[in-house]
Amino acid sequence: MDYLVRGRFVLTMREELGAAGIIKDGAIYVSGKNIVEVGRYKDLVAQYPTATIVGSPRFWVMPGFVNAHQHGRGMTSFQLGALDEPLEITRVKAAPQAKVPPYLDTLYAALRMIEAGVTTCLHYNSSRGPTQYESDVRDRMRAYAEAGIRVSFGLDIRDRNHLVYGDDEFLATLPPALKERAQAKIIEPRTANADDYFRLAGQLAEEMKNDRAGRIQIFLVPAGPQWCTEDLLRNIHRVSDDHRLGIQIHVLETKYQRAYFHRTYGKSAVEWLDQLAFLSPQVSLAHGVWLSESDIGLVARRGAALVHNPSSNLRLKSGIAPLPLIRRAGVPLALGLDSSTLNDDMDMLQEMRLCANLQRVPGISADTVPLQDIFRMATVDGSRILGWGELSGTLEPGKRADMVLLDGRRLTEPFLSREQNPIHALLYRGRASDVDTVIVDGEILYQGKKHLRLDAKNLLKQLKASITAAAKDDAGSVEAELLPHAIRYYQAWDDEALAPYYRVNSI
């Protein structure tokens, strides 16, 4: 299909054009999957007079948004029965939650992302256990393939510290009877074993090379350095090199992860990873809230990237990442929703706005990340970090036609100064509800706020029918008995001296 996409503004994100490559009253000629030409509408419509027109001066056209870290949950944890808790508590406190089949949950997540203008995401898989591992992975990949968005699909694995950071040390603090019950829980596998994991990773990587649609690639996503042994991480990096697979890993999301590495190894998690020669340009770190200045410099020197998740970091009491410092060091940055946003939604524009405003600390000399750079995190830079940079992320000839059309009426009515940069206006005023049309690989997935590939009404009907209510909480379960011990275990680490990056106020 050939067509001409028209907008009041076309935000190409091509640096060589300056000012974010903004073309006023612009257009993009699309043939098949690819962008053929970008320019002024009056010029392109004269050149392609018979082309079907998609859009109008009402719309703002931009690259599709990139959700660079999420777990593929269409139904949020709150909807299913959980409340926000610090990450370490959620590992012990097993709140009863309703169950949703992986395929339908992921398909619903993809539907919601499409409605929010997300054309590319990283799926950080969350295993239900080794016996279901491969079937869950394939079900979720099938959901993304049916939805049509571009995805870097991450295969998760962990092989230590299943309950707390330092399982053996924790067990030694427990009464004998509880210790025995906890031991059985700790040794219970959470993901596929290493042999099965690497077999599946290699198999899927080869399958995706031959996939005609070409919208899915495989990533390796070890859960985090505190959850993975040295041997496992070395093998992950080796397999990544062998198959040219990207890696994403949770790093220093919480202060307890920071404390664990200093207490156990006498060094930071980043220094520990670097000792394994793990950090490289194919690696992205999720969160990085507790990176030190020396950590940031080390990440920058190794060419690794960081995916910022501001909503999730707030909801789980993890903290606020030092974004201006990370940017100033030259670390590549992306933005992720982490399936845990402030409004329990999939709004990338709101996440950009939160990202921008969290760094606005008191003082006229306080450093901030420019709005244009934050918009790049959610588009072109996110695409590069997820391994799609050669195909998407900017609107220019030769790239795939991955783009979003936002209805600009709400952004500009009753008045918006002509002096305002359109990217600034998006970050000040834009919402996911402004998304009208979403295009991936030249295929229009969503237009006029209607899905063209997915049957949204039928999906919701199937999803509702598939949900299994949570079992009643068992007050006598081992988790309930372990929780107060785990809280005391971590509280003993709270006396660690801290030097905050951000000073919000003072007495």
URGIJO-V702035 format. One record per residue. RES is the residue in one small letter. PSI is psi in radians with two decimals (none if undefined). OMEGA is omega in whole degrees, -180 to 180 (none if undefined). Layout:
res->RES psi->PSI omega->OMEGA
res->RES psi->PSI omega->OMEGA
This chain:
res->m psi->2.29 omega->176
res->d psi->2.39 omega->180
res->y psi->2.92 omega->-178
res->l psi->2.09 omega->179
res->v psi->2.20 omega->-176
res->r psi->2.50 omega->176
res->g psi->2.74 omega->175
res->r psi->-0.69 omega->173
res->f psi->2.42 omega->169
res->v psi->1.99 omega->-178
res->l psi->1.64 omega->-173
res->t psi->-0.45 omega->-175
res->m psi->0.43 omega->176
res->r psi->1.99 omega->-174
res->e psi->-0.60 omega->-175
res->e psi->-0.29 omega->178
res->l psi->-0.22 omega->-179
res->g psi->2.82 omega->178
res->a psi->0.78 omega->179
res->a psi->0.29 omega->178
res->g psi->0.67 omega->-177
res->i psi->2.19 omega->176
res->i psi->2.08 omega->178
res->k psi->2.45 omega->-174
res->d psi->1.00 omega->-175
res->g psi->3.08 omega->180
res->a psi->2.79 omega->179
res->i psi->2.18 omega->177
res->y psi->2.16 omega->-177
res->v psi->2.30 omega->175
res->s psi->2.05 omega->-177
res->g psi->-2.15 omega->-180
res->k psi->-0.25 omega->-163
res->n psi->2.67 omega->169
res->i psi->2.20 omega->-179
res->v psi->-0.73 omega->-175
res->e psi->2.55 omega->178
res->v psi->2.34 omega->-180
res->g psi->-2.77 omega->178
res->r psi->2.47 omega->-178
res->y psi->-0.77 omega->-176
res->k psi->-0.55 omega->179
res->d psi->-0.78 omega->-176
res->l psi->-0.59 omega->179
res->v psi->-0.51 omega->175
res->a psi->-0.58 omega->-179
res->q psi->-0.55 omega->-178
res->y psi->1.20 omega->-171
res->p psi->-0.37 omega->-178
res->t psi->0.01 omega->-177
res->a psi->2.46 omega->172
res->t psi->2.38 omega->-179
res->i psi->2.20 omega->173
res->v psi->2.15 omega->-178
res->g psi->-3.03 omega->-177
res->s psi->3.13 omega->177
res->p psi->-0.16 omega->178
res->r psi->-0.37 omega->-169
res->f psi->2.69 omega->171
res->w psi->2.22 omega->-174
res->v psi->2.38 omega->-176
res->m psi->2.88 omega->174
res->p psi->2.64 omega->176
res->g psi->2.63 omega->-180
res->f psi->2.61 omega->-178
res->v psi->1.99 omega->177
res->n psi->1.65 omega->-165
res->a psi->0.05 omega->174
res->h psi->1.96 omega->176
res->q psi->2.90 omega->-172
res->h psi->0.27 omega->173
res->g psi->0.49 omega->-180
res->r psi->2.01 omega->174
res->g psi->-0.72 omega->173
res->m psi->2.20 omega->-176
res->t psi->2.81 omega->179
res->s psi->-0.65 omega->178
res->f psi->-0.78 omega->178
res->q psi->-0.61 omega->-176
res->l psi->-0.14 omega->173
res->g psi->-0.08 omega->-176
res->a psi->2.80 omega->170
res->l psi->2.80 omega->-180
res->d psi->2.26 omega->176
res->e psi->2.70 omega->171
res->p psi->2.54 omega->-174
res->l psi->-0.75 omega->-176
res->e psi->-0.55 omega->179
res->i psi->-0.65 omega->-179
res->t psi->-0.41 omega->178
res->r psi->-0.35 omega->-177
res->v psi->-0.76 omega->-177
res->k psi->1.72 omega->-177
res->a psi->1.49 omega->179
res->a psi->2.33 omega->179
res->p psi->2.23 omega->-179
res->q psi->2.58 omega->174
res->a psi->2.71 omega->-177
res->k psi->2.47 omega->178
res->v psi->2.35 omega->177
res->p psi->2.36 omega->-176
res->p psi->-0.73 omega->-177
res->y psi->-0.89 omega->-177
res->l psi->-0.66 omega->179
res->d psi->-0.76 omega->-180
res->t psi->-0.67 omega->178
res->l psi->-0.68 omega->178
res->y psi->-0.66 omega->176
res->a psi->-0.77 omega->179
res->a psi->-0.73 omega->178
res->l psi->-0.77 omega->-180
res->r psi->-0.67 omega->178
res->m psi->-0.73 omega->178
res->i psi->-0.78 omega->-180
res->e psi->-0.41 omega->180
res->a psi->0.08 omega->177
res->g psi->0.22 omega->178
res->v psi->2.11 omega->178
res->t psi->-0.27 omega->-179
res->t psi->2.46 omega->177
res->c psi->2.84 omega->165
res->l psi->2.21 omega->175
res->h psi->1.97 omega->177
res->y psi->1.72 omega->-171
res->n psi->2.57 omega->176
res->s psi->1.90 omega->-174
res->s psi->2.62 omega->170
res->r psi->-0.06 omega->180
res->g psi->2.89 omega->-173
res->p psi->-0.59 omega->-176
res->t psi->-0.44 omega->-179
res->q psi->0.04 omega->-169
res->y psi->-1.00 omega->-175
res->e psi->-0.70 omega->-179
res->s psi->-0.68 omega->177
res->d psi->-0.78 omega->179
res->v psi->-0.85 omega->-178
res->r psi->-0.63 omega->177
res->d psi->-0.75 omega->-178
res->r psi->-0.66 omega->176
res->m psi->-0.65 omega->177
res->r psi->-0.66 omega->179
res->a psi->-0.78 omega->178
res->y psi->-0.70 omega->179
res->a psi->-0.69 omega->180
res->e psi->-0.61 omega->-179
res->a psi->-0.61 omega->176
res->g psi->0.04 omega->178
res->i psi->2.85 omega->-180
res->r psi->2.34 omega->-176
res->v psi->2.38 omega->165
res->s psi->1.88 omega->-171
res->f psi->2.05 omega->-174
res->g psi->2.21 omega->177
res->l psi->2.05 omega->-175
res->d psi->2.67 omega->176
res->i psi->2.60 omega->173
res->r psi->2.68 omega->-179
res->d psi->0.32 omega->174
res->r psi->2.95 omega->177
res->n psi->0.94 omega->-175
res->h psi->-0.43 omega->-176
res->l psi->-0.94 omega->177
res->v psi->3.05 omega->175
res->y psi->1.79 omega->-175
res->g psi->1.09 omega->-176
res->d psi->-0.76 omega->-177
res->d psi->-0.75 omega->178
res->e psi->-0.71 omega->180
res->f psi->-0.77 omega->-180
res->l psi->-0.61 omega->-178
res->a psi->-0.29 omega->-180
res->t psi->-0.09 omega->-172
res->l psi->2.66 omega->171
res->p psi->2.61 omega->-174
res->p psi->-0.79 omega->-177
res->a psi->-0.73 omega->179
res->l psi->-0.61 omega->179
res->k psi->-0.74 omega->-179
res->e psi->-0.74 omega->179
res->r psi->-0.67 omega->180
res->a psi->-0.63 omega->180
res->q psi->-0.74 omega->179
res->a psi->-0.63 omega->180
res->k psi->-0.67 omega->-177
res->i psi->-0.68 omega->-176
res->i psi->-0.11 omega->178
res->e psi->2.13 omega->-177
res->p psi->2.49 omega->-179
res->r psi->-0.43 omega->-179
res->t psi->-3.09 omega->173
res->a psi->2.65 omega->174
res->n psi->2.92 omega->-172
res->a psi->-0.75 omega->-178
res->d psi->-0.83 omega->-180
res->d psi->-0.63 omega->-179
res->y psi->-0.89 omega->-177
res->f psi->-0.55 omega->175
res->r psi->-0.83 omega->-179
res->l psi->-0.71 omega->180
res->a psi->-0.80 omega->179
res->g psi->-0.71 omega->-180
res->q psi->-0.81 omega->-179
res->l psi->-0.63 omega->178
res->a psi->-0.73 omega->178
res->e psi->-0.71 omega->179
res->e psi->-0.71 omega->-178
res->m psi->-0.47 omega->175
res->k psi->-0.52 omega->-178
res->n psi->0.12 omega->-179
res->d psi->2.11 omega->-175
res->r psi->-0.59 omega->-179
res->a psi->-0.68 omega->175
res->g psi->0.44 omega->-178
res->r psi->0.08 omega->179
res->i psi->2.32 omega->170
res->q psi->2.78 omega->-176
res->i psi->2.38 omega->172
res->f psi->2.71 omega->171
res->l psi->2.21 omega->-174
res->v psi->1.33 omega->173
res->p psi->2.47 omega->-170
res->a psi->-0.64 omega->-180
res->g psi->2.76 omega->-177
res->p psi->-0.52 omega->178
res->q psi->-0.24 omega->-179
res->w psi->0.03 omega->-175
res->c psi->2.38 omega->179
res->t psi->2.88 omega->179
res->e psi->-0.79 omega->-178
res->d psi->-0.74 omega->-180
res->l psi->-0.81 omega->-178
res->l psi->-0.65 omega->176
res->r psi->-0.74 omega->180
res->n psi->-0.63 omega->177
res->i psi->-0.77 omega->-180
res->h psi->-0.65 omega->178
res->r psi->-0.81 omega->-180
res->v psi->-0.63 omega->176
res->s psi->-0.80 omega->179
res->d psi->-0.75 omega->-177
res->d psi->-0.70 omega->-175
res->h psi->0.05 omega->-179
res->r psi->0.90 omega->-180
res->l psi->2.46 omega->174
res->g psi->2.82 omega->179
res->i psi->2.39 omega->167
res->q psi->2.47 omega->-175
res->i psi->2.36 omega->173
res->h psi->2.24 omega->179
res->v psi->2.22 omega->174
res->l psi->0.88 omega->176
res->e psi->-0.61 omega->-174
res->t psi->2.88 omega->180
res->k psi->-0.43 omega->179
res->y psi->-0.54 omega->174
res->q psi->-0.70 omega->176
res->r psi->-0.84 omega->-178
res->a psi->-0.67 omega->-178
res->y psi->-0.78 omega->-177
res->f psi->-0.65 omega->178
res->h psi->-0.65 omega->180
res->r psi->-0.65 omega->-173
res->t psi->-0.69 omega->-173
res->y psi->-0.16 omega->-178
res->g psi->0.40 omega->180
res->k psi->2.96 omega->-180
res->s psi->2.86 omega->177
res->a psi->-0.65 omega->179
res->v psi->-0.74 omega->177
res->e psi->-0.67 omega->178
res->w psi->-0.78 omega->178
res->l psi->-0.70 omega->-179
res->d psi->-0.59 omega->176
res->q psi->-0.50 omega->178
res->l psi->0.05 omega->-175
res->a psi->0.65 omega->-175
res->f psi->-0.58 omega->-175
res->l psi->2.31 omega->-179
res->s psi->3.03 omega->-179
res->p psi->-0.32 omega->178
res->q psi->0.05 omega->-176
res->v psi->2.34 omega->170
res->s psi->2.46 omega->179
res->l psi->2.26 omega->176
res->a psi->2.35 omega->176
res->h psi->-1.42 omega->180
res->g psi->0.50 omega->-177
res->v psi->-0.64 omega->-172
res->w psi->0.50 omega->174
res->l psi->2.34 omega->173
res->s psi->2.99 omega->178
res->e psi->-0.68 omega->178
res->s psi->-0.62 omega->175
res->d psi->-0.81 omega->-178
res->i psi->-0.77 omega->179
res->g psi->-0.66 omega->180
res->l psi->-0.75 omega->177
res->v psi->-0.75 omega->180
res->a psi->-0.77 omega->-178
res->r psi->-0.56 omega->-179
res->r psi->-0.14 omega->177
res->g psi->0.19 omega->178
res->a psi->2.81 omega->-177
res->a psi->2.97 omega->177
res->l psi->2.37 omega->175
res->v psi->2.07 omega->-176
res->h psi->2.36 omega->-178
res->n psi->1.26 omega->-170
res->p psi->-0.74 omega->-179
res->s psi->-0.90 omega->-179
res->s psi->-0.73 omega->-180
res->n psi->-0.58 omega->177
res->l psi->-0.78 omega->-175
res->r psi->-0.60 omega->-178
res->l psi->0.22 omega->178
res->k psi->0.57 omega->-179
res->s psi->-0.57 omega->180
res->g psi->-2.91 omega->-178
res->i psi->2.10 omega->-180
res->a psi->2.50 omega->-179
res->p psi->1.22 omega->-171
res->l psi->-0.80 omega->-180
res->p psi->-0.68 omega->179
res->l psi->-0.70 omega->180
res->i psi->-0.75 omega->179
res->r psi->-0.75 omega->-178
res->r psi->-0.51 omega->179
res->a psi->-0.23 omega->179
res->g psi->0.29 omega->177
res->v psi->2.23 omega->175
res->p psi->2.42 omega->-173
res->l psi->2.51 omega->173
res->a psi->3.09 omega->-176
res->l psi->2.42 omega->179
res->g psi->2.63 omega->179
res->l psi->-0.38 omega->176
res->d psi->0.42 omega->180
res->s psi->0.52 omega->-175
res->s psi->1.25 omega->-177
res->t psi->2.94 omega->-173
res->l psi->-0.66 omega->-179
res->n psi->0.22 omega->-179
res->d psi->0.59 omega->-177
res->d psi->-2.85 omega->-178
res->m psi->0.67 omega->-170
res->d psi->1.76 omega->180
res->m psi->-0.59 omega->179
res->l psi->-0.68 omega->176
res->q psi->-0.65 omega->179
res->e psi->-0.66 omega->175
res->m psi->-0.72 omega->-179
res->r psi->-0.74 omega->177
res->l psi->-0.76 omega->178
res->c psi->-0.74 omega->-178
res->a psi->-0.71 omega->-172
res->n psi->-0.41 omega->178
res->l psi->-0.49 omega->-177
res->q psi->-0.03 omega->-176
res->r psi->1.29 omega->-179
res->v psi->2.82 omega->-177
res->p psi->2.55 omega->176
res->g psi->2.25 omega->-178
res->i psi->-0.31 omega->-180
res->s psi->-0.02 omega->-178
res->a psi->2.33 omega->-179
res->d psi->2.51 omega->176
res->t psi->2.76 omega->175
res->v psi->2.18 omega->-179
res->p psi->2.59 omega->-179
res->l psi->-0.64 omega->-180
res->q psi->-0.65 omega->178
res->d psi->-0.62 omega->177
res->i psi->-0.70 omega->176
res->f psi->-0.64 omega->176
res->r psi->-0.65 omega->177
res->m psi->-0.67 omega->-175
res->a psi->0.07 omega->179
res->t psi->-1.69 omega->-171
res->v psi->-0.74 omega->-178
res->d psi->-0.65 omega->176
res->g psi->-0.69 omega->179
res->s psi->-0.75 omega->179
res->r psi->-0.78 omega->-177
res->i psi->-0.57 omega->179
res->l psi->0.10 omega->174
res->g psi->0.24 omega->-179
res->w psi->0.19 omega->-171
res->g psi->-0.54 omega->180
res->e psi->-0.35 omega->-177
res->l psi->-0.60 omega->-170
res->s psi->-3.14 omega->178
res->g psi->-0.52 omega->174
res->t psi->2.80 omega->178
res->l psi->1.68 omega->-178
res->e psi->2.74 omega->-179
res->p psi->2.39 omega->179
res->g psi->-0.37 omega->177
res->k psi->2.78 omega->174
res->r psi->2.64 omega->-179
res->a psi->1.42 omega->173
res->d psi->1.89 omega->-175
res->m psi->2.90 omega->-178
res->v psi->2.47 omega->172
res->l psi->2.08 omega->176
res->l psi->2.43 omega->174
res->d psi->2.02 omega->-174
res->g psi->0.01 omega->-173
res->r psi->-0.83 omega->-178
res->r psi->-0.55 omega->-180
res->l psi->-0.51 omega->-171
res->t psi->-0.24 omega->-177
res->e psi->2.51 omega->-3
res->p psi->-0.16 omega->-178
res->f psi->2.47 omega->170
res->l psi->2.16 omega->-178
res->s psi->2.39 omega->177
res->r psi->-0.27 omega->-179
res->e psi->-0.27 omega->-177
res->q psi->2.32 omega->176
res->n psi->2.31 omega->-179
res->p psi->-0.60 omega->178
res->i psi->-0.69 omega->176
res->h psi->-0.72 omega->180
res->a psi->-0.68 omega->178
res->l psi->-0.75 omega->-178
res->l psi->-0.42 omega->175
res->y psi->-0.68 omega->-165
res->r psi->-0.25 omega->-173
res->g psi->2.63 omega->177
res->r psi->2.76 omega->176
res->a psi->-0.53 omega->-179
res->s psi->-0.23 omega->177
res->d psi->-0.23 omega->-178
res->v psi->2.23 omega->-180
res->d psi->-0.72 omega->-172
res->t psi->2.40 omega->179
res->v psi->2.27 omega->-177
res->i psi->2.29 omega->176
res->v psi->2.24 omega->179
res->d psi->0.54 omega->-178
res->g psi->-0.12 omega->-180
res->e psi->2.21 omega->178
res->i psi->1.90 omega->-179
res->l psi->-0.43 omega->-170
res->y psi->2.20 omega->-178
res->q psi->2.38 omega->-176
res->g psi->0.53 omega->-178
res->k psi->0.46 omega->177
res->k psi->2.39 omega->178
res->h psi->2.32 omega->-180
res->l psi->-0.36 omega->179
res->r psi->-0.77 omega->-178
res->l psi->2.57 omega->173
res->d psi->1.58 omega->-173
res->a psi->-0.72 omega->-178
res->k psi->-0.77 omega->-179
res->n psi->-0.64 omega->178
res->l psi->-0.78 omega->179
res->l psi->-0.66 omega->178
res->k psi->-0.80 omega->179
res->q psi->-0.70 omega->-178
res->l psi->-0.83 omega->180
res->k psi->-0.72 omega->-178
res->a psi->-0.38 omega->-174
res->s psi->-0.25 omega->-173
res->i psi->2.25 omega->178
res->t psi->2.15 omega->-178
res->a psi->2.64 omega->-179
res->a psi->2.53 omega->173
res->a psi->2.69 omega->179
res->k psi->2.50 omega->-180
res->d psi->2.32 omega->179
res->d psi->1.77 omega->-176
res->a psi->-0.35 omega->-179
res->g psi->0.21 omega->-177
res->s psi->2.82 omega->180
res->v psi->-0.59 omega->178
res->e psi->-0.77 omega->-179
res->a psi->-0.65 omega->179
res->e psi->-0.59 omega->-177
res->l psi->-0.49 omega->-171
res->l psi->-0.90 omega->-179
res->p psi->-0.56 omega->177
res->h psi->-0.70 omega->179
res->a psi->-0.69 omega->179
res->i psi->-0.81 omega->179
res->r psi->-0.63 omega->180
res->y psi->-0.81 omega->-180
res->y psi->-0.57 omega->180
res->q psi->-0.50 omega->179
res->a psi->-0.28 omega->179
res->w psi->-0.09 omega->-172
res->d psi->-0.17 omega->-179
res->d psi->0.11 omega->179
res->e psi->2.30 omega->180
res->a psi->2.31 omega->-178
res->l psi->2.55 omega->175
res->a psi->1.62 omega->-172
res->p psi->2.51 omega->172
res->y psi->-0.66 omega->-173
res->y psi->2.31 omega->173
res->r psi->1.83 omega->-174
res->v psi->-0.75 omega->178
res->n psi->-3.12 omega->-178
res->s psi->2.81 omega->177
res->i psi->none omega->none
